[in-house]
Amino acid sequence: MEKRREWNTEKNREKNLFTIHLPARGYLLRISLGFQSFGPDHPDVAIRLNNLAELLRAANRPAEAEPLYRQVLQILAKFGHRTGHEHPHFRTAIDNYAELISAMGLSEDAIAARIRSAIESEPEESA
């Protein structure tokens, strides 16, 4: 999971929006295979969910991306509780989610509350 890349121009964003649906199908297949292979709370599933959420955010579909980011945080937080070590992508996942909900116009306190809520809740069983 990489730190979210920025689009250079609005033209580049528009050029890439109409190709979003093809990669999204691929991510859905990978997420499904990850669920079957690793289980729903494995970090590899979280990474795949994050990538799909990034595609949805790039396609200006934040309402669909938000629950995926929450699930990413839940899975990676659970990993940290289980192992006693923070997952290497946990901070990036927090930043990605914070950027999304910040763009929704929420206050700093509301953003912090949503992040805490996502981290403290249990992961959902399906994506």
N, C-alpha and C positions, 0 to 999 in steps of 0.2 A: 504494500500500500504506500503510494508516494504522496507527498504533500501535493495538494490540489494545484494543477497548473493553471496559469492565467491565460486567457485568450488575448492575443495582441490587439485585435481590432474587432469592431462589431461585424465587419465583413467576414472575418474568419469564423466568428460565432455562427453567423447565418449559414455559411457554407457547410459547416459541420452539423447543423441541426437536422438536416434532412437525411443524414446517414446514421443518426443515432439509433434508429430502430433495429438495424442489423446487429450492431454490437450488443444491444440490450438482450436480444434473443440468445446470443452466445453466453452472456453472463447468467441468464436464467437457467440455461442448461448446466453450466458449471456449478451454480449454486445448488441445483437439484442433485447433481452428482456428489457434491461436497457433503450435503445432508446425508445422503445414502452411505458414503464412504467413511466420513469422520463423525457424524452426528451434528445436531443443530447448534451446539455450543463450542465448536472447534474454531480456533483462530483463523484457519484457512477459509472457513465459511464467512467469518466476519470481513476478511479482506475482499472476498468476492462481493459481499453485500455492499461494502463501501464503494467498490468500483461501479456497481450498478447505480448506487445513489449519486455518484459523481456524474454519470451519464444523464440521469434524470435532472440533476441541477443544471447541467449544461444545456439541457433541452427546455429549460424554464418550466420545470414541473416540480416545484419545491414541495407541494403537498404530498406527492408520491415519494419524494426523497427523504422527507423527515422521519417517517417511521423506520426506514431502513437504517438511517444514521443512529437512531435510538437503539436499534437491535445490535448494531456494531458495538456501541458503547457497552451495552449489557453483556455481550459475549466476552469482550476484552476485559471488562471489570471482573467477570466471573473467573476468567483465566487467572487474573492477578490474585484473587482470593484463594483459588485452588492451589496455585504454585508458590505464592508468597513473593512473586516477582511481577513487576509491571511489564506488560507486553510491549515490545519495542515500538509498535504502531499506536499505542493507546493515546499518547499526547496528540498525534496527528489526527486521530479520529475525533478527539475532543475539539480540536481547532476547526476541522471540517464542519462538524455539527454546529459549533458556535457561529461560524461564518454564515451558514444557512439561516439560522434563526435570527441572527443579527440583521440579515437582509429583509427579514419580515417586519422589522421596525420595533422589536422588543427592547425594553430597557435592559441595562446591565444586570440588574437584580433578577429580572425575569429570565434572562439567558442563563445565569448561574443556577437558578432554581430548576430550569428544564434539564440542564446538564446533570445536576445532582439527582434529579428524579430518574433520568435514564440510567445512570450508573447504579443506583440503589435498587432498581426494580429487576425482576427476573426476566431472562430472555424468553421471547415467544417461541413456540414450537415450530412455526412455519413462517416462510418468507412471502 
